[in-house]
Amino acid sequence: MSQATTHAHTAHAAAAPTGPVHTRHGVCNLCEAICGLTFQVQGEGAQARIISVKGNEADPLSRGHICPKAVALKDLHEDPDRLRQPVKRVVEHGPNGPVTRWQTITWDEAFDAVVEGLARVRERHGANAVAVYQGNPNVHNWGNVTHGHLFFSQLKTRARFSATSADQLPHHVVAHWLYGHQLAIPIPDIDHTQYMLVLGGNPLASNGSLMTVPDVRARFKALKARGGKLVVVDPRRTETAAIADEHLAIDPGSDAAWLLGLIHTLFDEDLTQPGTLAPLLDQVGAVREAVAPFSPEATAAVTGIDAATTRRIARELAAAPGALAYGRMGVSTQAHGVVCQWAIQVINLLTGNVDREGGALLTSPALNLIQMKLMGPGHFDAWRSRVRGAPEFGGELPVSVLAEEMLTPGRGQVRALVTAAGNPVLSTPNGGQLERALSQLDFMVSIDFYVNETTRHADVILPPTCFVEHDHYDLVFLHLAVRNVARYSEAIVERSPGALHDWEIYSELATRYARRVWALERGGLKARLTGMLTRGLMKRLPPHRLLAIGLNRAGGKQRGLTLARLRAHPEGIDLGPLKPSLGQALTARNKRINLLPAGIRRELPQLVAPFTDAPSHTSGQPPLKLIGRRDVRSNNSWMHNSERLVSGKPRCTLWMHPDDAQRHAVADGQTVTLASRTGRVRVPVQVTADIRAGVVSLPHGWGHDRAGVQMQVAQAHAGVSINDLTDDRLTDRISANAAFSAVPVWIEAA
């Protein structure tokens, strides 16, 4: 059997620009840093071309900072592989078997095909047979945030999934438990702290993550200049670890043990000093009892960090006038991710560094989704998945169970899928299994502008405009920014004739789908009419109109914030540094902080034996522990179709310590077969002392050698997918968030 594909669009014209040059201000929303940019644009209308991209020094948050990804905005806009019209997959029978091609269709044809395909599955198998997967870029594009729910809510399905559970779910569970809202995550006051402990994070590559912090290198430099200290805990000597005052190469997957050892020391040496939040803390004594078994001496053999060092770090955190612990991907994506994030918050609370200048503080964005009740507080374990019984959070099931929900027959089996700006084949665990599941679906639609490793399975692809073709206001990441700012930017260039923004796609799908399944909607006539009126109103309200309404509701006029003023200041308006606000908010709501939630209380006793028994191995070679890796030029899989971002020395290599290379008789540059329970890949080895012995590392987002992918640059730099090796059965024990860290792997003989 063979498969062939053809391009579904005419390559975007690349004629030399002519006409006057204009300066326009915008942002790079390719990663969480949302850096302010200055664009030089030549020409007018849809024929205008971006001729330069620079950092905007007037931006109050990014202060002129720019990384290589920002220039790729031009590449993305001009990419000949980017879809600009809807396409449908057509399978024809050729002499050598089925042949797949993509046929361009009109928007009306596309909307009708999508509505009919999804409605047909719903009518035959029920609403839960239709699943949704939303990828990471959804929160980078505000049209998805403002209008996506109009369509997704019409599906009436519990089979909702997103990249959250392949990344940051433990953060949200802990914020929900401790502070009453999934988005109430205290953000490092990096500009004022005297001591910053970073676990499993690499801000120099990510520009922050759940900590929007452009220009982070300069901020770390300022931290040191004022006499502060930066400590990084990571199995790899990351770019951030390389500039830190101290780097502790912890054994992957043991972060919870080490963090519990820090809490133990705070109690054991009488170092707790919660400060102004002390009257609001419940269960302090219970926490002390719960961590009693996890002394630094008991856990040192597991973590690889000696007890004296652990105790010293605890003392330094407690003694600094403003300090904080911050943990990201490496500590969330492991078997004890929720425990890790809980322990980090407990450390910051017990040392008085939550709601304190130089510690961790809540932000005060102009549009506060929490205060305006535009985002729910979250709920946990209200129901469970059909096959494995994994808990939901905030209405979403963990993506680790997506494939099994498709592959396992029975009532509620997922038979149709909607993907929005996501590539779960390359970004979720056991991608090979998910590929098999996608090939068996009755219907699939993707809202995306590439034929990638996931969307190649779709029946219809609906491509929205790209980032520089629409306006932007950041609704989510300003809640996570290290400084309060407000910033609205107009489109940099006009969209092509006939192109639709994402919010327009969702509005139209919502309207047509609701009309199609009218007979199936629950509720009375009044409820249906209310829904129709709401959808009709929202369809006529573009995101910028909603922004104007939201600013008015949030008291923007009193603060001098209106849409007109934001338009007059596209570089952004500075709203000042982070300030203490959590204590007042809790008191106003008559809320307290339960320092030992029931889920943690149940989990900690089960961790005692694994964290206190000395590690042992059976005879033979023990497995290596696989961890991920991030590069500043590579945020997600779809960024690999820019030549300037993938050029140079190959970055999809397997990092291996010299001792492990010698033990396995592997030379630098040699290609090896790396195997796990779920699959195997062949990848070149990069021998380096910048990784802990017994640990190997592969970067995320590669593996573009699948047949049918229409991303020419990416295919020429294919690499391998780490998620052909990660295991859907390895998850966080509490939330079922994917556990990408410490995956057991083996080097196979050639």
BALUMTOR-63889 format. One line per 4 residues: number of its first residue (from 1); their letters; for each residue x, y, z of C-alpha. Coordinates in steps of 0.001 Angstrom, whole numbers, always signed. Example, Ala and Ser with C-alpha at 12.3 -4.5 7.8 and 13.67 -1.06 7.14 Angstrom:
# residues 2
1> AS> +12300/-4500/+7800 | +13670/-1060/+7140
This chain:
# residues 750
1> MSQA> +0/+0/+0 | +1284/+3450/-815 | +181/+6932/+39 | +769/+10106/-1948
5> TTHA> -158/+13676/-1206 | -360/+16825/-3221 | -224/+20431/-2119 | -3694/+21756/-1475
9> HTAH> -2959/+25362/-2205 | -1134/+27696/-4487 | +2142/+28825/-3011 | +1948/+32249/-1437
13> AAAA> +3295/+34875/-3776 | +6824/+35929/-2901 | +7188/+38921/-5203 | +9567/+41633/-4084
17> PTGP> +7680/+44254/-2044 | +7176/+47724/-3450 | +5701/+50950/-2152 | +6098/+52943/+1060
21> VHTR> +7527/+51431/+4263 | +5440/+51636/+7433 | +6419/+51022/+11062 | +3940/+48952/+13036
25> HGVC> +4021/+47678/+16596 | +2912/+44223/+17625 | +3885/+41224/+19690 | +5404/+37810/+19230
29> NLCE> +2916/+35358/+20682 | +4833/+32235/+19650 | +5783/+31580/+23281 | +4669/+32798/+26686
33> AICG> +7023/+35781/+26743 | +4806/+37781/+24317 | +7660/+40172/+23544 | +6834/+43553/+22061
37> LTFQ> +8056/+43992/+18470 | +8540/+46666/+15849 | +7770/+45621/+12271 | +8809/+47337/+9078
41> VQGE> +6139/+46637/+6472 | +6399/+47594/+2819 | +3403/+47942/+533 | -316/+48162/+1098
45> GAQA> -3218/+45777/+1577 | -2902/+42030/+1195 | +243/+42508/-930 | +2192/+44157/+1917
49> RIIS> +5316/+42338/+3073 | +7209/+42301/+6365 | +10783/+43370/+5663 | +12178/+43482/+9223
53> VKGN> +11307/+42462/+12774 | +12997/+44038/+15801 | +12447/+44230/+19529 | +10501/+47217/+20816
57> EADP> +12608/+49013/+23422 | +9572/+51021/+24547 | +7719/+47867/+25611 | +7412/+47952/+29440
61> LSRG> +7575/+44169/+29777 | +10083/+42922/+27183 | +12201/+46124/+27040 | +13510/+45483/+23527
65> HICP> +14257/+41792/+24044 | +13884/+39540/+21020 | +14765/+35908/+20353 | +15099/+34044/+17027
69> KAVA> +11483/+32920/+17090 | +10175/+36454/+16577 | +11768/+36738/+13134 | +10057/+33466/+12242
73> LKDL> +6719/+35295/+12321 | +7638/+36540/+8856 | +8529/+32992/+7783 | +5237/+31638/+9079
77> HEDP> +3245/+34321/+7296 | +4992/+33675/+3971 | +5315/+29885/+4277 | +4211/+28245/+999
81> DRLR> +3244/+25133/+2979 | +719/+27047/+5092 | -2885/+26343/+4129 | -4909/+29392/+3181
85> QPVK> -8152/+27723/+2126 | -10137/+24796/+3555 | -9222/+21364/+2238 | -10744/+17909/+2430
89> RVVE> -8956/+14596/+2264 | -9767/+12504/-773 | -8697/+8881/-1039 | -8496/+7440/-4521
93> HGPN> -7624/+3945/-5646 | -4467/+3855/-7740 | -2650/+929/-9360 | -499/+476/-6242
97> GPVT> -3239/+979/-3678 | -5024/+3911/-2029 | -3677/+7381/-2802 | -4480/+10372/-603
101> RWQT> -4706/+13915/-1891 | -6041/+17182/-506 | -8754/+19002/-2415 | -9429/+22717/-1941
105> ITWD> -13072/+23468/-1088 | -15089/+26578/-269 | -15760/+27689/+3293 | -19447/+26827/+2889
109> EAFD> -18574/+23316/+1748 | -16112/+22942/+4586 | -18532/+24094/+7297 | -21287/+21858/+5963
113> AVVE> -18958/+18842/+5834 | -17753/+19401/+9394 | -21210/+19912/+10857 | -22619/+16894/+9044
117> GLAR> -19689/+14637/+9981 | -19793/+15522/+13686 | -23583/+15487/+13929 | -23764/+12089/+12261
121> VRER> -21405/+10562/+14857 | -23317/+12219/+17681 | -26667/+10935/+16441 | -25391/+7361/+16102
125> HGAN> -23192/+7074/+19170 | -23997/+9942/+21547 | -22375/+13270/+22371 | -19394/+11737/+24198
129> AVAV> -18357/+9934/+21010 | -17088/+13308/+19744 | -13808/+14405/+21345 | -11958/+17730/+21367
133> YQGN> -8203/+18317/+21633 | -6938/+21885/+22011 | -3229/+22446/+21538 | -924/+24898/+23254
137> PNVH> -1274/+27738/+20669 | -4954/+28126/+21574 | -4084/+30330/+24547 | -1620/+32318/+22418
141> NWGN> -4398/+33369/+20012 | -7085/+35388/+21711 | -9757/+34576/+19127 | -9626/+30978/+20346
145> VTHG> -10110/+32137/+23926 | -12979/+34533/+23220 | -14968/+32442/+20736 | -13783/+28832/+20841
149> HLFF> -16193/+27952/+23646 | -19154/+28916/+21447 | -18503/+25872/+19296 | -16983/+23449/+21781
153> SQLK> -19848/+23917/+24239 | -22293/+22908/+21493 | -20698/+19490/+21262 | -22005/+18628/+24761
157> TRAR> -19170/+16163/+25254 | -17159/+15106/+28268 | -14397/+13896/+25953 | -12483/+17178/+26225
161> FSAT> -8670/+17152/+26144 | -5908/+19731/+25829 | -2170/+20253/+26081 | -2706/+21300/+29725
165> SADQ> -2408/+17683/+30868 | +785/+17204/+28867 | +2362/+20132/+30634 | +982/+22153/+33555
169> LPHH> -2040/+20412/+35040 | -372/+19935/+38470 | +33/+23714/+38781 | -3683/+24261/+38274
173> VVAH> -4775/+21459/+40605 | -2618/+22884/+43413 | -3746/+26484/+42779 | -7354/+25275/+42898
177> WLYG> -6779/+23412/+46159 | -4759/+26059/+47986 | -5952/+29406/+46628 | -9414/+28649/+45302
181> HQLA> -8849/+29141/+41566 | -6943/+27249/+38877 | -5380/+30482/+37571 | -4393/+31823/+41019
185> IPIP> -752/+30862/+40575 | +1685/+33121/+42473 | +4312/+34397/+40018 | +8005/+34860/+40892
189> DIDH> +8802/+38493/+41628 | +12017/+38021/+39714 | +12807/+41741/+39568 | +13028/+42026/+43367
193> TQYM> +13901/+38607/+44726 | +17149/+37916/+46549 | +17085/+34131/+46183 | +15530/+32057/+43412
197> LVLG> +15406/+28279/+43434 | +14483/+26890/+39997 | +13486/+23228/+39651 | +12913/+21538/+36291
201> GNPL> +12716/+24846/+34440 | +14938/+26534/+31899 | +13786/+30162/+31544 | +16710/+31089/+29297
205> ASNG> +15325/+28719/+26658 | +11614/+29178/+27355 | +11561/+32904/+28214 | +9647/+31744/+31226
209> SLMT> +6815/+29262/+31473 | +3885/+29892/+33774 | +6076/+32920/+34407 | +5935/+35340/+31486
213> VPDV> +9432/+36825/+31672 | +11035/+38212/+28516 | +14623/+39414/+28804 | +15189/+36867/+31563
217> RARF> +18980/+36825/+31150 | +19149/+40518/+32022 | +16829/+39941/+34959 | +19020/+37145/+36317
221> KALK> +22045/+39399/+35832 | +20296/+42088/+37881 | +19472/+39496/+40571 | +23165/+38733/+40972
225> ARGG> +24139/+42409/+40827 | +22005/+43160/+43886 | +23676/+40335/+45782 | +21075/+37673/+45165
229> KLVV> +21562/+33995/+44390 | +20230/+31716/+41648 | +20130/+27948/+42290 | +19014/+25465/+39610
233> VDPR> +17972/+21868/+40292 | +17930/+19832/+37080 | +19419/+16541/+35806 | +20857/+18528/+32912
237> RTET> +23169/+21531/+32916 | +20689/+23720/+31088 | +21347/+27177/+29710 | +19890/+28544/+32964
241> AAIA> +21977/+26196/+35107 | +25087/+27334/+33248 | +24702/+30910/+34548 | +23430/+29952/+38007
245> DEHL> +25411/+30364/+41204 | +24781/+26698/+41956 | +23538/+23703/+39985 | +22313/+20502/+41635
249> AIDP> +22047/+17560/+39215 | +19123/+15721/+40779 | +18089/+12228/+39720 | +14995/+12522/+37436
253> GSDA> +11682/+11786/+39092 | +12952/+12317/+42640 | +12106/+16015/+42952 | +9187/+15311/+45296
257> AWLL> +11504/+13518/+47702 | +13937/+16436/+47698 | +11213/+19047/+48150 | +9723/+17090/+51030
261> GLIH> +13211/+17033/+52534 | +13296/+20840/+52346 | +9928/+21080/+54130 | +11135/+18584/+56731
265> TLFD> +14174/+20778/+57382 | +12069/+23927/+57742 | +10146/+22255/+60558 | +13079/+20332/+62010
269> EDLT> +15269/+23430/+62346 | +12430/+25779/+63324 | +12794/+27863/+60155 | +9089/+28384/+59403
273> QPGT> +7933/+32004/+59366 | +4733/+32376/+57295 | +4462/+36082/+57942 | +1209/+37917/+57186
277> LAPL> -492/+34805/+55811 | +32/+32827/+59029 | -3493/+33544/+60381 | -4973/+32123/+57172
281> LDQV> -3055/+28820/+57163 | -4777/+25634/+58297 | -3219/+22193/+58859 | +344/+23404/+59493
285> GAVR> +828/+20799/+62197 | -585/+18095/+59941 | +1965/+18975/+57263 | +4738/+18677/+59815
289> EAVA> +3590/+15167/+60722 | +3110/+14163/+57077 | +6690/+15083/+56070 | +8329/+13561/+59141
293> PFSP> +9587/+10462/+57252 | +11218/+12537/+54498 | +14352/+13801/+56169 | +17210/+14885/+53882
297> EATA> +19218/+11968/+55257 | +16472/+9478/+54333 | +16022/+10753/+50787 | +19609/+11566/+49785
301> AVTG> +20230/+8168/+48189 | +17183/+8607/+45959 | +17743/+12211/+44908 | +21524/+12176/+44549
305> IDAA> +21710/+15378/+46630 | +23446/+14956/+49968 | +21632/+15856/+53181 | +24001/+18696/+54090
309> TTRR> +23282/+20461/+50799 | +19524/+20043/+51211 | +19617/+21497/+54711 | +21790/+24400/+53568
313> IARE> +19398/+25289/+50750 | +16463/+25247/+53195 | +18333/+27612/+55518 | +19230/+29944/+52658
317> LAAA> +15610/+30096/+51476 | +14394/+30857/+54976 | +17050/+33503/+55646 | +16807/+35534/+52416
321> PGAL> +14804/+38785/+52740 | +12829/+37844/+49619 | +13076/+34333/+48175 | +11081/+31779/+46246
325> AYGR> +11021/+28297/+44796 | +9781/+27929/+41209 | +9145/+24633/+39434 | +8139/+23983/+35866
329> MGVS> +7932/+21218/+33270 | +10511/+18899/+34767 | +8720/+18699/+38106 | +5169/+18656/+36702
333> TQAH> +5627/+15940/+34099 | +6585/+13118/+36440 | +4895/+10543/+38623 | +4630/+12950/+41566
337> GVVC> +3931/+16189/+39703 | +1084/+17389/+41925 | +3091/+16599/+45067 | +6003/+18614/+43629
341> QWAI> +3886/+21674/+42887 | +2153/+21421/+46255 | +5511/+21170/+48036 | +6817/+24261/+46192
345> QVIN> +3830/+26291/+47348 | +4180/+24986/+50906 | +7866/+25960/+50962 | +7037/+29466/+49766
349> LLTG> +4184/+29778/+52272 | +6125/+28459/+55263 | +9026/+30833/+54554 | +6680/+33802/+54220
353> NVDR> +7441/+34240/+50541 | +3934/+34088/+49095 | +2252/+37477/+48712 | +5522/+39189/+49562
357> EGGA> +7755/+41471/+47500 | +10696/+39434/+46232 | +8719/+36223/+46685 | +5750/+34974/+44645
361> LLTS> +2785/+37257/+43986 | -493/+37232/+42105 | -697/+39552/+39110 | -3196/+42378/+38587
365> PALN> -3983/+42384/+34851 | -6329/+44946/+33388 | -8726/+42137/+32468 | -8638/+39853/+35493
369> LIQM> -10361/+36641/+34442 | -10600/+35523/+38069 | -12209/+38658/+39472 | -14500/+39042/+36462
373> KLMG> -15510/+35370/+36779 | -14753/+34789/+33109 | -12835/+31606/+33944 | -14139/+29087/+36429
377> PGHF> -12187/+28173/+39566 | -11849/+24605/+38342 | -13154/+21337/+39728 | -11334/+18058/+40175
381> DAWR> -12525/+14466/+39860 | -16159/+15342/+39167 | -16154/+12374/+36774 | -13654/+9896/+35393
385> SRVR> -12649/+8560/+32021 | -14500/+5569/+30609 | -11600/+3103/+30234 | -8935/+3830/+32842
389> GAPE> -10966/+5870/+35299 | -8656/+8898/+35163 | -10011/+12041/+36863 | -11155/+15157/+35023
393> FGGE> -10058/+18668/+35927 | -12047/+21726/+34903 | -14094/+19669/+32461 | -11097/+18089/+30717
397> LPVS> -9773/+14555/+30877 | -6007/+13916/+30834 | -4609/+13489/+27348 | -2791/+10339/+28453
401> VLAE> -6116/+8485/+28026 | -7127/+9947/+24645 | -5915/+7053/+22498 | -7451/+4330/+24665
405> EMLT> -10800/+6143/+24576 | -10660/+5813/+20764 | -9364/+2258/+20627 | -11507/+586/+23305
409> PGRG> -14941/-531/+22025 | -18088/+57/+24021 | -20599/+2716/+24886 | -18958/+6152/+24757
413> QVRA> -16073/+5108/+22516 | -14621/+8190/+20827 | -15362/+7992/+17104 | -14859/+11603/+15999
417> LVTA> -12279/+14218/+16908 | -11869/+17971/+16633 | -8305/+19246/+16976 | -7608/+22940/+17357
421> AGNP> -4055/+24233/+16896 | -2582/+20996/+18173 | -338/+18162/+17084 | -868/+15486/+19750
425> VLST> +898/+12786/+17706 | +4155/+14605/+18468 | +3223/+16234/+21779 | +1436/+13614/+23869
429> PNGG> +2654/+10299/+25295 | +2855/+7206/+23097 | +2351/+9077/+19842 | +2496/+5864/+17831
433> QLER> -569/+4504/+19603 | -2419/+7761/+19011 | -1584/+7580/+15289 | -3203/+4162/+15122
437> ALSQ> -6254/+5484/+16941 | -6646/+8468/+14607 | -6605/+6215/+11559 | -9695/+4388/+12872
441> LDFM> -11931/+7389/+13501 | -15224/+7820/+11655 | -14619/+11559/+11251 | -11991/+14153/+12131
445> VSID> -11670/+17887/+11609 | -8656/+20082/+12367 | -8534/+23841/+12787 | -4939/+24362/+11720
449> FYVN> -2901/+25827/+8895 | -564/+22865/+8316 | -926/+19290/+7138 | +1138/+17887/+9980
453> ETTR> +1612/+14563/+11743 | -1847/+14824/+13321 | -3937/+16783/+10820 | -2972/+14432/+7973
457> HADV> -5594/+12107/+9467 | -8353/+14747/+9278 | -11223/+14621/+6823 | -11373/+18420/+6697
461> ILPP> -8836/+21094/+7682 | -9979/+24657/+8372 | -7028/+27080/+8268 | -7299/+30346/+10240
465> TCFV> -5238/+33442/+9626 | -1760/+33493/+11160 | -471/+35652/+13994 | +502/+38793/+12072
469> EHDH> -2811/+38876/+10192 | -5045/+39617/+13159 | -5050/+41848/+16197 | -4033/+40625/+19630
473> YDLV> -4540/+41215/+23326 | -3127/+38654/+25688 | -5926/+37331/+27874 | -4016/+34552/+29622
477> FLHL> -281/+35204/+29853 | -712/+38655/+31383 | -2039/+36730/+34398 | +1394/+35109/+34586
481> AVRN> +3619/+38090/+33770 | +6359/+39287/+36111 | +5124/+42863/+35653 | +1601/+44196/+35187
485> VARY> +1089/+45618/+31701 | -1748/+46091/+29213 | -1043/+45879/+25493 | -3224/+45708/+22391
489> SEAI> -1808/+45450/+18880 | -3514/+45740/+15520 | -2867/+43316/+12678 | +566/+43858/+11131
493> VERS> -533/+42940/+7610 | -3922/+42416/+6029 | -5241/+38918/+5614 | -5616/+37381/+2191
497> PGAL> -8996/+37798/+494 | -11410/+35137/+1705 | -9337/+34152/+4739 | -11108/+33781/+8088
501> HDWE> -9888/+34505/+11582 | -10165/+31724/+14147 | -12996/+33518/+15982 | -14970/+33716/+12757
505> IYSE> -14483/+29985/+12132 | -15711/+29095/+15623 | -18689/+31451/+15398 | -19842/+29964/+12121
509> LATR> -19342/+26385/+13283 | -21291/+27099/+16468 | -24225/+28584/+14589 | -24452/+25846/+11974
513> YARR> -23893/+22998/+14397 | -26538/+24260/+16824 | -29021/+24495/+13959 | -28156/+20971/+12767
517> VWAL> -28580/+19277/+16151 | -31534/+21374/+17322 | -33639/+18281/+17910 | -30954/+16711/+20078
521> ERGG> -30313/+19689/+22375 | -31508/+19199/+25914 | -33482/+21838/+27680 | -36621/+23710/+26847
525> LKAR> -37397/+26170/+24145 | -36325/+29074/+26346 | -32854/+27605/+26853 | -32435/+26969/+23134
529> LTGM> -33547/+30455/+22224 | -31184/+31946/+24802 | -28333/+29964/+23288 | -29216/+31136/+19803
533> LTRG> -29323/+34763/+20898 | -25973/+34433/+22676 | -24310/+32843/+19662 | -25840/+35402/+17353
537> LMKR> -24583/+38275/+19501 | -21092/+36827/+19880 | -20886/+36202/+16150 | -21232/+39943/+15602
541> LPPH> -18752/+40869/+18344 | -15106/+40490/+17299 | -12514/+40083/+20073 | -11599/+43774/+20146
545> RLLA> -15223/+44706/+20863 | -15268/+42216/+23716 | -12025/+43741/+24989 | -13626/+47188/+25063
549> IGLN> -16635/+45819/+26971 | -14374/+43897/+29350 | -12223/+46923/+30146 | -15358/+48864/+30977
553> RAGG> -16631/+46101/+33264 | -13251/+45834/+34961 | -13162/+49515/+35788 | -10742/+50316/+33001
557> KQRG> -12030/+53861/+32577 | -11256/+54627/+36199 | -7711/+53361/+35606 | -7442/+55273/+32360
561> LTLA> -7571/+52069/+30316 | -9789/+52096/+27273 | -9448/+50448/+23911 | -8759/+53862/+22377
565> RLRA> -5866/+54458/+24771 | -4456/+50982/+24160 | -4591/+51630/+20426 | -2723/+54889/+20956
569> HPEG> +9/+53012/+22857 | +662/+49770/+20949 | +3971/+49371/+22796 | +1925/+48725/+25932
573> IDLG> +962/+50580/+29093 | +2897/+49898/+32282 | +643/+49092/+35240 | +3496/+48646/+37689
577> PLKP> +5250/+45851/+39592 | +3491/+42947/+41237 | +2013/+43808/+44639 | +691/+41741/+47560
581> SLGQ> -3000/+40984/+47016 | -3651/+37343/+47895 | -4111/+37920/+51615 | -6655/+40669/+51056
585> ALTA> -8513/+38580/+48474 | -8709/+35564/+50788 | -9885/+37686/+53704 | -12498/+39438/+51564
589> RNKR> -13908/+36066/+50498 | -13648/+34651/+54026 | -11358/+31945/+52679 | -8437/+30130/+54246
593> INLL> -5550/+28055/+52877 | -5813/+24355/+53638 | -2131/+23475/+53625 | -2787/+19724/+53401
597> PAGI> -5531/+18956/+50860 | -7116/+15507/+51044 | -5423/+14350/+47831 | -1972/+15139/+49243
601> RREL> -2845/+13672/+52642 | -3690/+10366/+50956 | -655/+10361/+48679 | +2262/+11132/+50998
605> PQLV> +2142/+7888/+53052 | +2392/+5903/+49810 | +5656/+7653/+48953 | +7522/+6768/+52126
609> APFT> +8914/+3394/+51038 | +10048/+4396/+47523 | +11761/+7506/+48875 | +13472/+5959/+51891
613> DAPS> +14538/+2538/+50616 | +18006/+2512/+49058 | +17743/+2049/+45284 | +18728/-1344/+43965
617> HTSG> +18918/-2972/+40558 | +18601/-6501/+39348 | +21506/-8009/+37507 | +22215/-6648/+34074
621> QPPL> +22196/-3153/+32707 | +19671/-857/+34434 | +17505/+1317/+32206 | +18522/+4849/+31426
625> KLIG> +16118/+7624/+32401 | +14828/+9716/+29508 | +14077/+13423/+29952 | +13081/+16142/+27500
629> RRDV> +14925/+19220/+26314 | +14014/+22618/+24927 | +15833/+24985/+22612 | +15162/+28706/+22366
633> RSNN> +14493/+28308/+18612 | +12032/+25460/+19041 | +8857/+25976/+21031 | +6512/+23465/+19402
637> SWMH> +6509/+21086/+16461 | +4982/+23582/+14008 | +7950/+25943/+14374 | +10223/+23515/+12522
641> NSER> +9067/+24659/+9087 | +11156/+27830/+9273 | +14591/+27368/+7693 | +16186/+29961/+9954
645> LVSG> +14976/+28109/+13074 | +16218/+24652/+12068 | +19386/+25563/+10185 | +22846/+24926/+11581
649> KPRC> +23990/+22050/+13719 | +21270/+19383/+14205 | +19571/+19756/+17578 | +17549/+16540/+17634
653> TLWM> +20296/+14464/+19235 | +20389/+12120/+22216 | +22434/+13650/+25027 | +24403/+11043/+26949
657> HPDD> +26964/+11305/+29734 | +30516/+10084/+28896 | +30289/+7331/+31541 | +27117/+5954/+29952
661> AQRH> +28600/+6221/+26475 | +31595/+4200/+27600 | +29416/+1642/+29370 | +27340/+1144/+26200
665> AVAD> +30348/+1380/+23848 | +28827/+4365/+22055 | +30872/+7101/+20386 | +29941/+10741/+19934
669> GQTV> +27921/+11159/+16720 | +27071/+7462/+16494 | +23464/+6574/+15670 | +21877/+4213/+18179
673> TLAS> +18523/+2549/+18651 | +16758/+3817/+21750 | +13855/+1685/+22948 | +11097/+1902/+25557
677> RTGR> +7946/-48/+26332 | +6060/+1869/+23646 | +8501/+2078/+20746 | +12001/+2619/+19414
681> VRVP> +13805/+5310/+17450 | +17194/+5662/+15798 | +18966/+8846/+16823 | +22539/+10239/+16814
685> VQVT> +24270/+10498/+20181 | +25814/+13678/+21555 | +28225/+12787/+24348 | +28346/+15563/+26938
689> ADIR> +29166/+16056/+30596 | +26208/+18491/+30809 | +23849/+15713/+31819 | +23724/+13459/+34846
693> AGVV> +25051/+9917/+34439 | +22231/+7425/+33953 | +20107/+10045/+32200 | +19592/+10703/+28476
697> SLPH> +17767/+13599/+26850 | +15812/+14136/+23630 | +14186/+17425/+22573 | +10444/+17771/+22124
701> GWGH> +8474/+18304/+18919 | +10511/+16477/+16286 | +9679/+13408/+14205 | +8526/+14901/+10901
705> DRAG> +9266/+11865/+8750 | +5680/+10582/+8710 | +4211/+9962/+5259 | +1757/+12599/+4147
709> VQMQ> +3165/+15506/+6139 | +3276/+18676/+4008 | +5930/+20696/+5809 | +8904/+20579/+3491
713> VAQA> +11509/+22264/+5698 | +10477/+20220/+8726 | +10692/+16982/+6764 | +14201/+17889/+5614
717> HAGV> +15156/+18204/+9316 | +12880/+15436/+10551 | +14572/+14224/+13716 | +12714/+11739/+15892
721> SIND> +9784/+12136/+18265 | +10453/+11702/+21966 | +6785/+10733/+22209 | +7392/+7582/+20233
725> LTDD> +9139/+6529/+23463 | +7116/+8150/+26240 | +4508/+5991/+27904 | +794/+6763/+28198
729> RLTD> +704/+4496/+31271 | +3261/+6629/+33114 | +1363/+9541/+34615 | +1185/+11707/+37686
733> RISA> -422/+9561/+40375 | -2982/+12191/+41384 | -3957/+14091/+38217 | -2889/+11633/+35460
737> NAAF> -841/+14425/+33872 | +1631/+12889/+31416 | +4917/+11823/+33037 | +7553/+12617/+30429
741> SAVP> +10447/+12681/+32897 | +12390/+9592/+33963 | +10922/+7308/+31276 | +12859/+3985/+31331
745> VWIE> +14728/+3433/+28052 | +17429/+1107/+26776 | +20176/+1360/+24186 | +19778/-1596/+21830
749> AA> +22718/-3209/+20087 | +23048/-2396/+16407
